[in-house]
Amino acid sequence: MDKKRILIVLRHSPYGSSLAKAAVDVALATAAFEQRVDVLFAGDGVLQLMRDQESHGVGRKNIGRQLASLPLYDIERVYVDAEAATRYNLDTDNTPFDTQLLSPADMHQLLVAYDHLMGL
Protein backbone atom coordinates (compact mmCIF):
# COMPACT_ATOMS: atom_id res chain seq x y z
CA MET A 1 0.00 0.00 0.00
CA ASP A 2 1.35 3.44 -0.94
CA LYS A 3 1.81 5.97 1.79
CA LYS A 4 -0.39 9.04 1.56
CA ARG A 5 1.42 12.35 1.17
CA ILE A 6 0.67 14.56 4.19
CA LEU A 7 1.56 18.23 4.44
CA ILE A 8 1.48 19.91 7.85
CA VAL A 9 1.12 23.68 7.55
CA LEU A 10 2.68 25.57 10.46
CA ARG A 11 1.28 29.10 10.38
CA HIS A 12 1.32 30.32 13.97
CA SER A 13 4.04 32.21 15.80
CA PRO A 14 5.95 30.04 18.25
CA TYR A 15 4.81 31.48 21.55
CA GLY A 16 1.55 33.41 21.05
CA SER A 17 -0.48 30.30 21.84
CA SER A 18 -0.06 26.56 22.06
CA LEU A 19 -1.01 26.08 18.38
CA ALA A 20 2.57 26.15 17.06
CA LYS A 21 3.71 23.43 19.44
CA ALA A 22 0.56 21.41 18.73
CA ALA A 23 1.23 21.53 14.98
CA VAL A 24 4.81 20.32 15.48
CA ASP A 25 3.52 17.56 17.79
CA VAL A 26 1.07 16.46 15.07
CA ALA A 27 3.85 16.37 12.48
CA LEU A 28 6.12 14.28 14.71
CA ALA A 29 3.35 11.92 15.81
CA THR A 30 2.16 11.38 12.24
CA ALA A 31 5.69 10.69 11.04
CA ALA A 32 6.22 8.27 13.95
CA PHE A 33 3.46 6.13 12.42
CA GLU A 34 5.55 5.83 9.26
CA GLN A 35 3.53 8.26 7.22
CA ARG A 36 5.20 10.50 4.65
CA VAL A 37 5.09 13.92 6.27
CA ASP A 38 6.37 17.20 4.91
CA VAL A 39 5.97 20.62 6.54
CA LEU A 40 5.33 24.14 5.31
CA PHE A 41 6.12 27.15 7.49
CA ALA A 42 3.81 29.92 6.29
CA GLY A 43 2.96 33.43 7.49
CA ASP A 44 3.77 33.96 11.16
CA GLY A 45 4.82 30.30 11.33
CA VAL A 46 8.21 31.19 9.85
CA LEU A 47 9.02 32.79 13.21
CA GLN A 48 9.36 29.26 14.58
CA LEU A 49 12.55 28.94 12.52
CA MET A 50 14.33 31.89 14.15
CA ARG A 51 17.52 30.83 15.94
CA ASP A 52 18.35 31.55 19.57
CA GLN A 53 14.81 32.20 20.72
CA GLU A 54 14.34 33.13 24.34
CA SER A 55 11.10 31.56 25.51
CA HIS A 56 11.63 31.71 29.28
CA GLY A 57 10.07 35.16 29.50
CA VAL A 58 6.74 33.85 28.18
CA GLY A 59 6.83 30.69 30.27
CA ARG A 60 7.07 28.21 27.38
CA LYS A 61 9.62 25.64 26.28
CA ASN A 62 11.83 26.59 23.35
CA ILE A 63 10.23 25.17 20.21
CA GLY A 64 13.58 25.13 18.40
CA ARG A 65 14.68 21.95 20.13
CA GLN A 66 11.51 20.20 19.03
CA LEU A 67 11.92 21.43 15.45
CA ALA A 68 15.51 20.22 15.35
CA SER A 69 14.16 16.67 15.70
CA LEU A 70 12.22 16.79 12.40
CA PRO A 71 14.98 14.96 10.47
CA LEU A 72 15.06 12.24 13.15
CA TYR A 73 11.44 11.49 12.22
CA ASP A 74 12.30 11.37 8.51
CA ILE A 75 10.63 14.72 7.88
CA GLU A 76 13.03 15.87 5.23
CA ARG A 77 10.97 18.16 3.02
CA VAL A 78 10.62 21.48 4.78
CA TYR A 79 9.13 24.38 2.85
CA VAL A 80 9.13 28.06 3.81
CA ASP A 81 6.88 30.89 2.66
CA ALA A 82 9.42 33.15 0.91
CA GLU A 83 7.39 36.34 1.37
CA ALA A 84 7.01 35.76 5.11
CA ALA A 85 10.71 34.89 5.42
CA THR A 86 11.56 38.20 3.79
CA ARG A 87 9.05 40.12 5.93
CA TYR A 88 10.58 38.73 9.14
CA ASN A 89 14.17 38.85 7.87
CA LEU A 90 14.57 35.09 8.35
CA ASP A 91 17.88 33.62 7.25
CA THR A 92 16.86 30.19 5.99
CA ASP A 93 20.52 29.18 5.73
CA ASN A 94 20.60 29.32 9.53
CA THR A 95 17.91 26.73 10.31
CA PRO A 96 18.58 23.31 11.88
CA PHE A 97 17.59 21.56 8.61
CA ASP A 98 17.46 22.23 4.89
CA THR A 99 14.53 24.31 3.69
CA GLN A 100 13.09 25.27 0.34
CA LEU A 101 11.71 28.78 -0.17
CA LEU A 102 8.40 28.98 -2.04
CA SER A 103 6.66 31.85 -3.78
CA PRO A 104 2.87 32.19 -3.38
CA ALA A 105 2.35 30.39 -6.71
CA ASP A 106 4.72 27.60 -5.65
CA MET A 107 2.84 27.25 -2.33
CA HIS A 108 -0.46 26.90 -4.19
CA GLN A 109 1.00 24.15 -6.38
CA LEU A 110 2.40 22.45 -3.30
CA LEU A 111 -0.92 22.51 -1.45
CA VAL A 112 -2.82 20.85 -4.29
CA ALA A 113 -0.17 18.13 -4.71
CA TYR A 114 -0.78 16.45 -1.33
CA ASP A 115 -3.32 13.79 -0.39
CA HIS A 116 -3.93 15.36 3.04
CA LEU A 117 -3.36 18.84 4.47
CA MET A 118 -3.24 19.57 8.18
CA GLY A 119 -2.92 22.92 9.82
CA LEU A 120 -3.66 24.23 13.27
Secondary structure, 3 states (H helix, E strand, C coil): CCCCEEEEEECCCCCCCCHHHHHHHHHHHHHHCCCEEEEEECHHHHHHHCCCCCCHHHCCCCHHHHHCCHHHHCCCCEEEEHHHHHHCCCCHHHCCCCCEEECHHHHHHHHHHCCEEEEC
